[in-house]
Amino acid sequence: MQLDLLVEQFKKKDPSAFEKLYSMYSENICGVINTIVKNDALAQEICQDVFIKIWNNCESYNSSKGRFFTWILNIARNAAIDEIRSKSYKNDKKNLSADYFVGILQHKQEDENTTVDTKGLKNMVKNLKEKCVQIIELLYFRGYTQKDAAKELDIPLGTVKTRNRSCISQLRENMAVR
């Protein structure tokens, strides 16, 4: 069936047209969403929401402004970006701790021979002061903003920024020594 005809049927709320368009585009749309949110299950959920949204707003599609796929893609991209900017997404990231990532490294070491890079990374982090480990864990492993980290550690924002710079400098120095 020609795409233009299928889109016209879709705009008339034809369920079979919806099914065909979903089967044509859902895999690609989910893939694009997943590159943004980096979570398969969440990408699937957002993808389904996107298709419901286009079903409910199909009259806003105008073929003179672009292709149907591009229209869906823009809606999907915006939905994915909205999700990663959402408070719930950020809170989910805050629940991750450095232990989770160290566990991944340890599991990988058990499966394979320990690499110098993995050993080196662990040693570089171990050699940092506790306050550096805290800052790095919050900012880089848990996804906190500097402002959130300042609140969490009950220190001024300027102190977080200064510590972050000095801790990263210390990590660079540790890497150069290796």
C-alpha positions in Angstrom: 0.0 0.0 0.0 1.3 3.5 -0.8 2.5 5.4 2.2 0.4 8.5 1.4 -2.8 6.5 1.3 -1.8 4.7 4.5 -1.2 8.0 6.2 -4.6 9.3 5.0 -6.3 6.2 6.5 -4.4 6.7 9.7 -5.6 10.3 9.9 -9.2 8.9 9.5 -8.4 6.8 12.6 -8.3 3.5 10.8 -6.8 0.9 13.3 -5.4 -1.3 10.5 -3.4 1.8 9.2 -2.1 2.4 12.7 -1.0 -1.2 13.0 0.8 -1.1 9.6 2.5 2.2 10.4 3.5 0.9 13.9 5.1 -2.2 12.4 6.9 -0.1 9.8 8.3 2.5 12.2 8.3 1.3 15.8 11.7 -0.5 15.7 13.5 2.6 14.3 11.6 5.0 16.6 12.4 2.9 19.7 16.1 2.8 18.6 16.3 6.5 18.3 14.6 7.0 21.7 17.0 4.4 23.2 20.1 6.3 22.0 18.8 9.2 24.1 17.5 7.5 27.3 19.9 4.5 27.2 17.4 2.1 28.6 15.6 -0.5 26.5 12.4 -0.8 28.7 12.0 2.9 29.1 12.6 3.4 25.3 9.8 0.9 24.6 7.5 2.7 27.0 8.2 6.1 25.5 7.8 4.6 22.0 4.3 3.4 22.8 3.5 6.8 24.3 4.7 8.4 21.1 2.5 6.3 18.9 -0.5 7.0 21.1 0.3 10.7 20.9 0.5 10.6 17.1 -2.8 8.7 17.0 -4.4 11.4 19.1 -2.9 14.2 17.2 -2.7 12.8 13.7 -4.6 15.8 12.3 -1.6 18.0 13.0 0.5 16.1 10.5 1.0 18.1 7.3 2.7 16.3 4.4 3.7 19.7 2.8 6.0 20.3 5.9 7.8 17.0 5.8 7.7 13.2 5.6 5.5 11.3 8.0 8.5 9.4 9.5 10.3 12.7 10.2 7.2 14.0 12.0 7.1 10.9 14.2 10.8 11.1 14.7 10.6 14.7 16.0 7.8 13.8 18.4 9.8 10.8 19.6 13.0 12.8 20.1 11.2 15.5 22.0 9.5 12.9 24.2 12.9 11.2 25.0 14.5 14.6 25.8 11.5 15.5 28.0 12.0 12.2 29.8 15.7 12.7 30.6 14.9 16.2 31.8 12.2 14.9 34.1 12.5 14.8 37.8 11.7 11.0 38.0 14.5 10.1 35.5 17.0 12.2 37.5 15.9 10.6 40.8 16.3 7.1 39.3 19.9 8.0 38.3 20.6 9.3 41.8 19.8 5.9 43.2 22.9 4.5 41.5 26.0 4.3 43.7 29.7 3.9 42.9 29.3 0.4 44.4 27.1 -0.5 41.5 29.8 0.4 39.0 32.6 -1.1 41.1 30.5 -4.3 41.2 30.4 -4.3 37.4 34.1 -3.9 37.3 34.6 -6.8 39.8 32.2 -9.0 37.9 34.0 -8.3 34.6 37.3 -9.1 36.3 35.9 -12.5 37.4 34.8 -13.3 33.9 38.0 -12.2 32.2 41.6 -11.7 33.2 42.0 -8.5 35.0 43.2 -5.7 32.7 45.7 -3.1 33.6 43.0 -0.4 32.7 40.5 -1.8 35.2 43.2 -2.1 37.9 44.5 1.3 37.2 41.0 2.9 37.4 40.4 1.3 40.7 43.7 2.4 42.1 43.3 6.0 40.8 39.9 6.3 42.5 41.2 4.6 45.7 44.1 7.0 45.9 41.8 10.1 46.0 40.8 11.8 49.3 37.3 10.8 50.6 35.8 14.2 49.7 37.0 13.6 46.1 35.4 10.2 46.0 32.1 11.7 47.3 32.1 14.4 44.7 33.0 12.1 41.8 30.3 9.5 43.0 27.6 12.2 43.1 28.4 14.0 39.9 29.6 11.2 37.7 28.1 8.0 39.0 24.8 9.2 40.3 24.1 12.0 37.9 23.7 14.8 40.4 24.1 18.4 39.3 26.6 20.5 41.1 23.8 22.3 42.8 22.2 18.9 44.0 25.6 17.7 45.2 26.0 20.9 47.2 22.7 20.3 48.9 23.4 16.6 49.5 26.8 17.3 51.1 25.6 20.5 52.8 28.5 22.6 51.4 28.4 25.8 49.2 28.1 25.4 45.5 31.4 27.1 44.9 33.1 24.5 47.1 31.6 21.7 45.0 32.9 23.3 41.8 36.4 23.8 43.3 36.6 20.3 44.6 35.3 18.9 41.3 38.1 20.7 39.4 40.8 19.7 41.9 39.6 16.1 42.0 39.5 15.8 38.2 43.0 17.4 38.2 44.2 14.8 40.7 42.7 12.0 38.6 44.6 13.4 35.5 47.8 13.4 37.5 47.2 9.9 38.7 46.7 8.9 35.0 49.9 10.6 33.9 51.9 8.8 36.6 50.7 5.5 35.2 
